[in-house]
Amino acid sequence: MGTSKLLVRAKAKGTLPDLNDNIGKDWGNNGDNLFRRGGLTKTGKIQGGFAGASAFDLGNSVSPVTLQQAQFPIGVECNCINHLSLSIPSLRGFFSYKSETDTVSLTWPSGANDNATAATRRTADLINGANGGTITDPPGIDSQFTFHPLGGAVLGKACDLFGRVKGYTRLYVVDGALIPGATGCSNPSLTIAAIAERCIDRIIEEDL
Ligand SMILES: Cc1cc2nc3c(=O)[nH]c(=O)nc-3n(C[C@H](O)[C@H](O)[C@H](O)COP(=O)(O)OP(=O)(O)OC[C@H]3O[C@@H](n4cnc5c(N)ncnc54)[C@H](O)[C@@H]3O)c2cc1C
């Protein structure tokens, strides 16, 4: 987010005027959704969190989904499990600069994550159908958040395929801003690290 904000402001204020029009675009929330399955069989034990586990529903007919159990030891039995799901949002957002307030803000289109939410609901229904439980409402499935902001200076558009910012020499992006909106139903940090290493290897070889 910081990278995108810096570059969008620099382009708008003319300190880096040769940045191209893809700066600040192709942002996404990694298809994140957070929800809770409740009404589960009482275990008779105080809930202290559970082992991390992922369910992969890559054949989901709406969109592929990875469903994770989000450890959240609350110290009381709630007969529930919190889940984080990761999918692929169908739309992308963009950053823009407002001169009146000298701020950069994100526009995330309404409905951008609807397909990820629908896919998550389908996977949750499948698991509930097999094991019991319901999606508790509230909060229901909430997609108005993300742990995983991605995009804003993406590979092949705002930057070349090695993070070199187009329009300038020796200006590089080597973080999650390079990735257009999703890392294919996975947590992004290892993908970000791998792409950063790939970029830096090439930059050291060719630019320095
Ligand atoms: C609660 C939470 C849980 C998560 N769990 C996981 C997980 O289990 N697995 C996983 O893969 N990912 C997880 N993530 C996501 C992961 O942390 C991020 O995808 C990853 O850290 C992003 O890496 P990055 O290098 O792009 O940016 P960051 O790690 O966010 O680094 C950006 C850096 O830039 C700095 N910065 C920002 N603005 C400026 C500025 N103007 N000037 C100078 N510096 C600036 C920031 O201080 C920061 O140090 C989680 C995220 C959250 C919030």
The ligand as a Tripos MOL2 file, in Angstrom:
@<TRIPOS>MOLECULE
LIG
   53    58     1     0     0
SMALL
NO_CHARGES

@<TRIPOS>ATOM
      1 C1         -2.5420   -9.8810   10.5460 C.3       1 LIG1
      2 C2         -1.8260  -10.3720    9.3130 C.ar      1 LIG1
      3 C3         -1.5200  -11.7170    9.2060 C.ar      1 LIG1
      4 C4         -0.8590  -12.1880    8.0820 C.ar      1 LIG1
      5 N1         -0.5460  -13.5090    8.0050 N.ar      1 LIG1
      6 C5          0.1080  -13.9690    6.9280 C.ar      1 LIG1
      7 C6          0.4740  -15.3540    6.8390 C.ar      1 LIG1
      8 O1          0.2040  -16.1540    7.7340 O.2       1 LIG1
      9 N2          1.1190  -15.7600    5.7130 N.ar      1 LIG1
     10 C7          1.4160  -14.8970    4.6890 C.ar      1 LIG1
     11 O2          1.9800  -15.3340    3.6960 O.2       1 LIG1
     12 N3          1.0890  -13.5910    4.7680 N.ar      1 LIG1
     13 C8          0.4530  -13.1240    5.8500 C.ar      1 LIG1
     14 N4          0.1220  -11.7940    5.9280 N.ar      1 LIG1
     15 C9          0.4450  -10.9310    4.7870 C.3       1 LIG1
     16 C10         1.9100  -10.5550    4.7520 C.3       1 LIG1
     17 O3          2.2870  -10.0200    6.0100 O.3       1 LIG1
     18 C11         2.0910   -9.4830    3.6500 C.3       1 LIG1
     19 O4          1.5430   -9.9920    2.4340 O.3       1 LIG1
     20 C12         3.5490   -9.1860    3.4230 C.3       1 LIG1
     21 O5          4.1730   -8.7910    4.6310 O.3       1 LIG1
     22 C13         3.6730   -8.0530    2.4270 C.3       1 LIG1
     23 O6          5.0340   -7.8580    2.1780 O.3       1 LIG1
     24 P1          5.5180   -6.5340    1.4940 P.3       1 LIG1
     25 O7          7.0060   -6.6010    1.4750 O.co2     1 LIG1
     26 O8          4.7820   -6.3370    0.2200 O.co2     1 LIG1
     27 O9          5.0260   -5.3590    2.4340 O.3       1 LIG1
     28 P2          5.2250   -5.1530    4.0100 P.3       1 LIG1
     29 O10         5.7290   -6.3950    4.6810 O.co2     1 LIG1
     30 O11         3.9430   -4.5280    4.4790 O.co2     1 LIG1
     31 O12         6.3980   -4.1120    4.0480 O.3       1 LIG1
     32 C14         6.1810   -2.7590    3.6930 C.3       1 LIG1
     33 C15         7.2050   -1.9220    4.4470 C.3       1 LIG1
     34 O13         7.1970   -0.6140    3.9040 O.3       1 LIG1
     35 C16         7.1730    0.3080    4.9690 C.3       1 LIG1
     36 N5          6.5670    1.5560    4.4670 N.ar      1 LIG1
     37 C17         5.2600    1.7770    4.1860 C.ar      1 LIG1
     38 N6          5.1050    3.0490    3.7300 N.ar      1 LIG1
     39 C18         6.3280    3.6080    3.7130 C.ar      1 LIG1
     40 C19         6.8230    4.8860    3.3500 C.ar      1 LIG1
     41 N7          6.0290    5.8740    2.9120 N.pl3     1 LIG1
     42 N8          8.1450    5.1230    3.4670 N.ar      1 LIG1
     43 C20         8.9760    4.1390    3.9130 C.ar      1 LIG1
     44 N9          8.5710    2.9140    4.2730 N.ar      1 LIG1
     45 C21         7.2670    2.6550    4.1710 C.ar      1 LIG1
     46 C22         6.3730   -0.3690    6.0630 C.3       1 LIG1
     47 O14         6.6750    0.1750    7.3180 O.3       1 LIG1
     48 C23         6.8770   -1.8060    5.9290 C.3       1 LIG1
     49 O15         8.0470   -2.0660    6.6600 O.3       1 LIG1
     50 C24        -0.5220  -11.3040    7.0450 C.ar      1 LIG1
     51 C25        -0.8220   -9.9370    7.1630 C.ar      1 LIG1
     52 C26        -1.4700   -9.4890    8.2800 C.ar      1 LIG1
     53 C27        -1.7690   -7.9990    8.3910 C.3       1 LIG1
@<TRIPOS>BOND
     1     1     2 1
     2     2     3 ar
     3     2    52 ar
     4     3     4 ar
     5     4     5 ar
     6     4    50 ar
     7     5     6 ar
     8     6     7 ar
     9     6    13 1
    10     7     8 2
    11     7     9 ar
    12     9    10 ar
    13    10    11 2
    14    10    12 ar
    15    12    13 ar
    16    13    14 ar
    17    14    15 1
    18    14    50 ar
    19    15    16 1
    20    16    17 1
    21    16    18 1
    22    18    19 1
    23    18    20 1
    24    20    21 1
    25    20    22 1
    26    22    23 1
    27    23    24 1
    28    24    25 2
    29    24    26 1
    30    24    27 1
    31    27    28 1
    32    28    29 2
    33    28    30 1
    34    28    31 1
    35    31    32 1
    36    32    33 1
    37    33    34 1
    38    33    48 1
    39    34    35 1
    40    35    36 1
    41    35    46 1
    42    36    37 ar
    43    36    45 ar
    44    37    38 ar
    45    38    39 ar
    46    39    40 ar
    47    39    45 ar
    48    40    41 1
    49    40    42 ar
    50    42    43 ar
    51    43    44 ar
    52    44    45 ar
    53    46    47 1
    54    46    48 1
    55    48    49 1
    56    50    51 ar
    57    51    52 ar
    58    52    53 1
@<TRIPOS>SUBSTRUCTURE
     1 LIG1         1 GROUP 0 **** ****
